[in-house]
Amino acid sequence: MGIELAGPKVLLEGCAYASSKRRSYTAEYRVEAAHRVIDSGRTISEVARELGIEAGC
């Protein structure tokens, strides 16, 4: 895809203290999540809730 985005990693990594519960996501899923934020103008928190992902601590 040629576009490098920092947002998906931040969006999908979760909290450091919850490492035992951390899920892993494919690069494609991370890019799709980032594009949901970028293309829709919604916040990371809104998109994270929609995807069932904790946006931060």
TORLUM-771654 format. One record per residue (C-alpha): residue number from 1; residue in three letters; x negated, y negated, z negated. Coordinates in Angstrom, 1 decimal. Each point is the difference from the previous one (the first is absolute). Layout:
BEGIN
[rec NUM 'ala' [X Y Z]]
...
This chain:
BEGIN
[rec 1 'met' [0.0 0.0 0.0]]
[rec 2 'gly' [-2.9 -2.4 -0.3]]
[rec 3 'ile' [1.5 -2.1 -2.8]]
[rec 4 'glu' [-1.7 0.2 -3.4]]
[rec 5 'leu' [2.3 -0.9 -2.9]]
[rec 6 'ala' [-1.0 -0.3 -3.7]]
[rec 7 'gly' [3.6 -0.2 -1.1]]
[rec 8 'pro' [1.1 3.7 0.3]]
[rec 9 'lys' [-2.8 1.2 -2.4]]
[rec 10 'val' [1.0 -2.6 -2.6]]
[rec 11 'leu' [3.7 0.8 0.5]]
[rec 12 'leu' [-0.4 3.8 -0.3]]
[rec 13 'glu' [-2.7 0.6 -2.5]]
[rec 14 'gly' [2.0 -0.5 -3.2]]
[rec 15 'cys' [-1.4 -0.6 -3.5]]
[rec 16 'ala' [-3.4 1.1 -1.1]]
[rec 17 'tyr' [1.3 1.3 -3.3]]
[rec 18 'ala' [2.5 2.2 1.8]]
[rec 19 'ser' [-2.6 1.9 2.0]]
[rec 20 'ser' [1.4 3.4 -1.1]]
[rec 21 'lys' [3.2 -1.0 1.8]]
[rec 22 'arg' [-1.6 -1.6 3.1]]
[rec 23 'arg' [1.4 1.1 3.3]]
[rec 24 'ser' [-2.1 0.0 3.2]]
[rec 25 'tyr' [1.3 -1.5 3.2]]
[rec 26 'thr' [-1.1 0.4 3.6]]
[rec 27 'ala' [-1.6 -2.9 1.9]]
[rec 28 'glu' [3.0 -0.1 2.2]]
[rec 29 'tyr' [2.4 -0.3 -2.9]]
[rec 30 'arg' [-2.1 -2.8 -1.5]]
[rec 31 'val' [0.0 -1.9 3.3]]
[rec 32 'glu' [3.8 0.4 0.3]]
[rec 33 'ala' [0.5 -1.3 -3.6]]
[rec 34 'ala' [-2.2 -3.0 0.8]]
[rec 35 'his' [1.9 -0.8 3.1]]
[rec 36 'arg' [3.3 0.1 -1.8]]
[rec 37 'val' [-1.3 -2.8 -2.2]]
[rec 38 'ile' [-1.6 -2.0 2.9]]
[rec 39 'asp' [2.8 0.4 2.5]]
[rec 40 'ser' [2.9 -0.5 -2.4]]
[rec 41 'gly' [-1.3 -2.9 -2.0]]
[rec 42 'arg' [1.0 1.9 -3.2]]
[rec 43 'thr' [-2.3 0.2 -3.0]]
[rec 44 'ile' [-2.2 3.0 -0.8]]
[rec 45 'ser' [2.1 0.7 -3.0]]
[rec 46 'glu' [3.2 0.1 2.0]]
[rec 47 'val' [-1.4 2.4 2.5]]
[rec 48 'ala' [-1.6 2.1 -2.7]]
[rec 49 'arg' [3.3 0.4 -1.7]]
[rec 50 'glu' [1.6 0.9 3.3]]
[rec 51 'leu' [-2.6 2.7 0.5]]
[rec 52 'gly' [0.1 1.2 -3.6]]
[rec 53 'ile' [-3.5 -1.1 -0.7]]
[rec 54 'glu' [-1.2 -2.0 -3.1]]
[rec 55 'ala' [-1.4 -3.2 1.4]]
[rec 56 'gly' [-2.2 -0.8 -3.1]]
[rec 57 'cys' [-0.4 0.0 -3.7]]
